[in-house]
Amino acid sequence: MQDAHPSDPAPDHDAAARTHFGYAEVRLDDKQTLVDDVFHKVAHRYDVMNDLMSGGLHRVWKDVFVAKVQPSKRSPFKHLDVAGGTGDIAFRVARAGGPKTDVTVLDINPDMLGVGRERAEKNGLARQLTFVEANAEELPFPDAEFDAYTIAFGIRNVPRIDKALAEAFRVLKRGGRFLCLEFSHVEAPALARIYESYSFSVIPAIGRLVTGEAEPYRYLVESIRQFPAPEDFAAMIEKAGFQRVGFTRLTGGVVAIHSGWKL
């Protein structure tokens, strides 16, 4: 066997790694570009589609989710909402905390951020919000910067979830809370069958009707099925350093709220 020369470049194992993009297998380094293309196509109809796909339930889920943030109204509160381009979570946090709450909305997709900026102006919340285009795996913030971190329906689209969780831990202050709202695994067999049929038959059809695109919504449905079970994702959060990790299922397990503390 021939020894490697000291000057030879190290093999790029990460570039050769594989991951899932929906049900397809792709190079790990390619997934982000594919995900970006999905959200570029649906950005301007994203919130309308959320209402149609969930029958408005996403609003209830988000209200329950944000109620757990509990921003302080008496002292400055710095909040980071990741993959929150269109502003749904950020607006709720800003309103709940009042004028002493500053919310940074971070998203890798400029089209989603553009929608969020427009909505913030219309809702009179532009002064409380800062929009940042960046990657969840490499947050452009110093250590211990934020009091709370949220990510809603975004973590399953991150190629390297472990890196995103490590970054969440890094930028939170001691005593800060990580909260994640994500689609989960339906428990009841009867509901699971109905949900499966609806997801793969109805949602792509609605997507085609409203946005002219069915494939992005087929990917989104497939990505839900590929996401870890709540117990497995909780273990990933613990591995990132968080304590008092737990999760709460909503709507029979259609979605789950995961949380952990940096203590």
QUICOR-V745982 format. One record per residue. N is the residue number from 1. RES is the residue in three letters. PSI is psi as a letter, one per 20 degrees, with the letter a starting at -180 (none if undefined). OMEGA is omega as a letter, one per 30 degrees, with the letter a starting at -180 (999 if undefined). BURIAL is 1 if it has 16 or more other ideal C-beta (glycine too) atoms within 10 Angstrom, else 0. Layout:
n=<N & N>
res=<RES & RES>
psi=<PSI & PSI>
omega=<OMEGA & OMEGA>
burial=<BURIAL & BURIAL>
This chain:
n=<1 & 2 & 3 & 4 & 5 & 6 & 7 & 8 & 9 & 10 & 11 & 12 & 13 & 14 & 15 & 16 & 17 & 18 & 19 & 20 & 21 & 22 & 23 & 24 & 25 & 26 & 27 & 28 & 29 & 30 & 31 & 32 & 33 & 34 & 35 & 36 & 37 & 38 & 39 & 40 & 41 & 42 & 43 & 44 & 45 & 46 & 47 & 48 & 49 & 50 & 51 & 52 & 53 & 54 & 55 & 56 & 57 & 58 & 59 & 60 & 61 & 62 & 63 & 64 & 65 & 66 & 67 & 68 & 69 & 70 & 71 & 72 & 73 & 74 & 75 & 76 & 77 & 78 & 79 & 80 & 81 & 82 & 83 & 84 & 85 & 86 & 87 & 88 & 89 & 90 & 91 & 92 & 93 & 94 & 95 & 96 & 97 & 98 & 99 & 100 & 101 & 102 & 103 & 104 & 105 & 106 & 107 & 108 & 109 & 110 & 111 & 112 & 113 & 114 & 115 & 116 & 117 & 118 & 119 & 120 & 121 & 122 & 123 & 124 & 125 & 126 & 127 & 128 & 129 & 130 & 131 & 132 & 133 & 134 & 135 & 136 & 137 & 138 & 139 & 140 & 141 & 142 & 143 & 144 & 145 & 146 & 147 & 148 & 149 & 150 & 151 & 152 & 153 & 154 & 155 & 156 & 157 & 158 & 159 & 160 & 161 & 162 & 163 & 164 & 165 & 166 & 167 & 168 & 169 & 170 & 171 & 172 & 173 & 174 & 175 & 176 & 177 & 178 & 179 & 180 & 181 & 182 & 183 & 184 & 185 & 186 & 187 & 188 & 189 & 190 & 191 & 192 & 193 & 194 & 195 & 196 & 197 & 198 & 199 & 200 & 201 & 202 & 203 & 204 & 205 & 206 & 207 & 208 & 209 & 210 & 211 & 212 & 213 & 214 & 215 & 216 & 217 & 218 & 219 & 220 & 221 & 222 & 223 & 224 & 225 & 226 & 227 & 228 & 229 & 230 & 231 & 232 & 233 & 234 & 235 & 236 & 237 & 238 & 239 & 240 & 241 & 242 & 243 & 244 & 245 & 246 & 247 & 248 & 249 & 250 & 251 & 252 & 253 & 254 & 255 & 256 & 257 & 258 & 259 & 260 & 261 & 262 & 263>
res=<MET & GLN & ASP & ALA & HIS & PRO & SER & ASP & PRO & ALA & PRO & ASP & HIS & ASP & ALA & ALA & ALA & ARG & THR & HIS & PHE & GLY & TYR & ALA & GLU & VAL & ARG & LEU & ASP & ASP & LYS & GLN & THR & LEU & VAL & ASP & ASP & VAL & PHE & HIS & LYS & VAL & ALA & HIS & ARG & TYR & ASP & VAL & MET & ASN & ASP & LEU & MET & SER & GLY & GLY & LEU & HIS & ARG & VAL & TRP & LYS & ASP & VAL & PHE & VAL & ALA & LYS & VAL & GLN & PRO & SER & LYS & ARG & SER & PRO & PHE & LYS & HIS & LEU & ASP & VAL & ALA & GLY & GLY & THR & GLY & ASP & ILE & ALA & PHE & ARG & VAL & ALA & ARG & ALA & GLY & GLY & PRO & LYS & THR & ASP & VAL & THR & VAL & LEU & ASP & ILE & ASN & PRO & ASP & MET & LEU & GLY & VAL & GLY & ARG & GLU & ARG & ALA & GLU & LYS & ASN & GLY & LEU & ALA & ARG & GLN & LEU & THR & PHE & VAL & GLU & ALA & ASN & ALA & GLU & GLU & LEU & PRO & PHE & PRO & ASP & ALA & GLU & PHE & ASP & ALA & TYR & THR & ILE & ALA & PHE & GLY & ILE & ARG & ASN & VAL & PRO & ARG & ILE & ASP & LYS & ALA & LEU & ALA & GLU & ALA & PHE & ARG & VAL & LEU & LYS & ARG & GLY & GLY & ARG & PHE & LEU & CYS & LEU & GLU & PHE & SER & HIS & VAL & GLU & ALA & PRO & ALA & LEU & ALA & ARG & ILE & TYR & GLU & SER & TYR & SER & PHE & SER & VAL & ILE & PRO & ALA & ILE & GLY & ARG & LEU & VAL & THR & GLY & GLU & ALA & GLU & PRO & TYR & ARG & TYR & LEU & VAL & GLU & SER & ILE & ARG & GLN & PHE & PRO & ALA & PRO & GLU & ASP & PHE & ALA & ALA & MET & ILE & GLU & LYS & ALA & GLY & PHE & GLN & ARG & VAL & GLY & PHE & THR & ARG & LEU & THR & GLY & GLY & VAL & VAL & ALA & ILE & HIS & SER & GLY & TRP & LYS & LEU>
psi=<p & p & q & p & q & h & i & p & q & q & p & n & h & h & h & i & q & q & a & q & n & c & i & q & p & r & p & g & i & i & g & g & g & g & g & g & h & g & h & h & h & i & g & i & j & g & h & g & h & g & g & g & h & j & k & i & h & h & g & g & g & h & g & g & g & h & h & i & g & m & q & p & i & h & r & p & p & p & q & p & o & q & k & k & g & i & i & g & g & g & g & g & g & g & h & h & h & a & i & i & p & p & p & p & o & p & q & i & o & h & g & g & h & g & g & g & g & g & h & g & g & h & j & k & j & h & h & i & q & p & p & p & o & r & p & h & i & m & p & l & q & r & q & l & h & q & h & q & p & q & p & p & k & h & h & i & i & p & g & n & h & h & g & g & g & h & h & g & g & g & i & q & r & p & i & q & p & p & p & p & p & q & q & b & o & p & g & p & g & g & h & g & g & g & g & g & g & g & g & i & g & g & g & h & g & g & g & g & g & g & i & j & p & h & g & h & h & g & g & h & g & h & h & g & h & i & q & q & q & g & h & h & h & h & h & h & g & g & h & i & i & q & r & l & p & r & q & p & q & q & l & j & j & g & r & q & o & q & q & q & q & o & none>
omega=<a & l & l & l & a & a & l & l & l & l & a & a & a & a & a & a & a & l & a & l & a & l & l & l & a & l & a & a & a & a & a & l & l & l & l & a & l & a & l & a & a & a & a & l & a & a & l & a & l & l & a & a & a & a & a & a & a & l & l & l & a & l & l & a & a & l & l & a & l & l & a & l & a & a & a & a & a & a & l & l & a & a & a & a & a & l & a & a & a & a & a & l & a & l & a & a & a & a & l & l & l & a & l & l & a & l & l & a & a & l & l & l & l & l & a & l & l & a & l & l & a & a & l & a & a & a & a & a & l & a & a & l & a & a & l & a & a & a & a & a & l & l & l & a & a & l & l & a & l & l & a & l & a & a & a & l & l & a & a & a & a & l & l & l & l & l & l & l & a & a & l & l & l & a & l & a & l & l & a & l & a & l & a & a & a & a & a & a & a & l & l & l & l & a & l & a & l & a & a & a & a & a & l & l & l & l & l & a & a & a & a & a & l & a & l & a & l & l & a & l & a & a & l & a & a & a & a & l & a & a & a & l & l & l & l & l & l & a & l & l & a & l & a & a & l & l & l & l & l & l & l & a & l & l & l & l & l & l & l & a & l & a & 999>
burial=<0 & 0 & 0 & 0 & 0 & 0 & 0 & 0 & 0 & 0 & 0 & 0 & 0 & 0 & 0 & 0 & 0 & 0 & 1 & 1 & 1 & 1 & 0 & 0 & 0 & 0 & 1 & 1 & 0 & 0 & 1 & 1 & 0 & 1 & 1 & 1 & 0 & 1 & 1 & 0 & 1 & 1 & 1 & 0 & 1 & 1 & 0 & 0 & 1 & 1 & 0 & 1 & 1 & 1 & 0 & 0 & 0 & 1 & 0 & 0 & 1 & 1 & 0 & 0 & 1 & 1 & 0 & 0 & 1 & 0 & 1 & 0 & 0 & 0 & 0 & 0 & 1 & 1 & 1 & 1 & 1 & 1 & 1 & 1 & 1 & 1 & 1 & 1 & 1 & 1 & 1 & 1 & 1 & 1 & 0 & 1 & 1 & 0 & 0 & 0 & 1 & 1 & 1 & 1 & 1 & 1 & 1 & 1 & 1 & 0 & 1 & 1 & 1 & 1 & 1 & 1 & 1 & 0 & 1 & 1 & 0 & 0 & 0 & 0 & 1 & 0 & 0 & 1 & 1 & 0 & 1 & 0 & 0 & 0 & 1 & 1 & 1 & 0 & 1 & 0 & 1 & 0 & 0 & 0 & 1 & 1 & 1 & 1 & 1 & 1 & 1 & 1 & 1 & 1 & 1 & 1 & 1 & 1 & 1 & 1 & 1 & 0 & 1 & 1 & 1 & 0 & 1 & 1 & 1 & 1 & 1 & 1 & 0 & 0 & 0 & 1 & 1 & 1 & 1 & 1 & 1 & 1 & 1 & 1 & 1 & 1 & 0 & 0 & 0 & 0 & 0 & 0 & 0 & 0 & 1 & 0 & 0 & 0 & 1 & 0 & 0 & 0 & 1 & 1 & 0 & 0 & 1 & 0 & 0 & 0 & 1 & 0 & 0 & 0 & 0 & 1 & 1 & 1 & 1 & 1 & 1 & 1 & 1 & 1 & 0 & 0 & 1 & 1 & 0 & 1 & 0 & 0 & 1 & 1 & 0 & 1 & 1 & 0 & 0 & 1 & 1 & 1 & 0 & 0 & 1 & 0 & 1 & 0 & 0 & 1 & 0 & 0 & 1 & 1 & 1 & 1 & 1 & 1 & 1 & 1 & 0 & 1 & 0>
